[in-house]
Amino acid sequence: MKRLAFLLALAVSTPACAETVTVKYRGPVDLKPFACQDTKSSFINRVCYDAANQYMVILLKDTYYHYCEIPKSTVDALLSADSHGRYYNANIKGTGKDGPYDCRTHRVPSY
């Protein structure tokens, strides 16, 4: 019985393994500092946000992309929008370097 209690305590206190994803145009990113939320969108599957660095990693279909210097209010609006895809296309994506949070023209955090 003591052994079982010890094993249960060990399992509860052992931190979960960090998840690393491959972000297009960046490479591997450890999601440990991010808060991630799955969505029920047919286009956007997951949104991960690091508020300290204003950095978002988003899973579109089966590819992760990143957005830099994106305010939490914008991420919150994306997650609460009636249509995640429509909000993303209208307010986040942009075209090329015209995107409001394009990491080619905004600060990219180092991890």
Residue, then its C-alpha position, 0 to 999 in steps of 0.5 A: m500500500k505504501r508503494l502504491a501511495f509513493l508511486l501515485a505521489l511521484a506521478v502527480s509531482t513529475p512535470a509533464c514533458a514539454e511539447t515542441v512543435t515545428v513552426k513554418y519559417r522558424g523551426p522548432v519551438d518549445l511550447k512550455p511558456f505558452a498557453c494553448q487552446d484547441t479550437k473547433s474550427s475547420f481551419i484553425n486547430r490550435v492557438c498557443y500564446d506566450a503573453a510575456n513575449q506577445y508571440m502566437v503560434i497557430l496550427l492551421k490545418d496541419t502546419y504551425y505558423h507564428y505571429c510576432e508582437i500580437p496583443k493578447s486582446t487580438v488573440d482573445a478576440l480570435l478565440s471568441a470570434d463566431s468564425h475563427g477563420r474569418y477573424y484570422n483572415a481579416n485581422i491577423k493574416g495580412t498578405g506578405k510583409d503587409g501582415p500586422y504581426d508578420c515576424r519578418t518585420h516584428r521582434v521575434p522572441s528567442y527561446 
